[in-house]
Amino acid sequence: MRNNRAMAVVPHRIAVLAVDQVVGLDLGTPSQVFGTARAEDGTSLYRVDTCTSGGLPVRSTAGFRVLPDHGLELVEAADTVVVPGIHGGSPLIDGTVDPAVAAALRAAHERGARIMSICTGAFVLAAAGLLDGRRATTHWAYANQFRRLHPHIELDPDVLFIDDGVLTSAGVAAGLDLCLHVIRTDHGSAVANWSARRCVVPPWRDGGQAQYIEHPIPRATGTGTAATREWARQRLHEPVALRDLAAHAQMSVRTFTRRFRSETGLSPAQWLLQQRTDHARLLLETTDLAVDQIARHAGFGTAAALRQHFHHRVGVAPSAYRRAFHRNC
């Protein structure tokens, strides 16, 4: 008989390290996203707590003070440490950092804890010396300032997040993408997708996607394309042409294309390719199907086509992705 107690999930401990002038949204992002991740039995997979140097209150950019329950001792025990963004006017964005914070971050990194930042939190990691010789990103608006202060760090301000041993993300909503990337890395697509649904955000935006992208917000309407998108998702294994989508929505091709882009920010072809890639990723993670079978199930037709599109969107070959993320690997 199995020992159910021995099989219990021990939550991954996350310390959110807040410094003065912490950005309110960035501060709440880790607890919101990681807090939705659950095992099959409903057990929380992460425990998220906030700490500051000395356990002292710090100011946020949203007009409130953060009253933490922990000091830097939490960083010493955490499996992952997240540094949220700080306001652009903060003196911390001058290339310096509280020596106690820097020492705690370096010690955590040296013992193998995962270190990550959201937005301008990268300035804190850089000042602590954790980004030396690495690729990193931050909010595009502070890229020039970052380069002036840290010319030895390879900054790429044109992506959503970078995972180069230490993880950094771009501004604001990119922190959501980075947290979902971590959940996907730790527990696979099914758990990450569920967390994304709970947070009402896209389950996957490739880290290499450009930061500055406009996505129009559609007006509420009963004549949109949502039903057709769901119809298409159920037929990813079949050829689905633009005229088929428009016919299902009972619109002309021109009207459908315009409305589809206004609601999704993508053309129908781009969206369909994204859905096929996401489905292929899920099959690579959760099944033992051969690559050519997955190509047919996801609607790519051939293994060669799947490899081409998958590598372009995800950055690795399907076989490499399976080795990294398959549930039995």
ABEGO torsion letter per residue (X at the ends): XBBAAAABBBBBBBBBBBBBGBBAAAAAAAAAAAAABBBAAGBBABBBBBBBBGGBBBBBAAGBBBBBABBAAAAAABABBBBBBBBAABAAAAGBBBAAAAAAAAAAAAAGBBBBBBEAAAAAAAAAGAABGBBBBBBAAAAAAAAAABAABBBBAABABBBBGBBBBBBEAAAAAAAAAAAAAAAEAAAAAAAAAAAGBBABBBAABBABBBBBBBBBBAABAAAAAAAAAAAAABBBBAAAAAAAAGBBAAAAAAAAAAAAGBBAAAAAAAAAAAAAAAAAAABABBAAAAAAAAGAGBAAAAAAAAAAAAGBBAAAAAAAABAAX
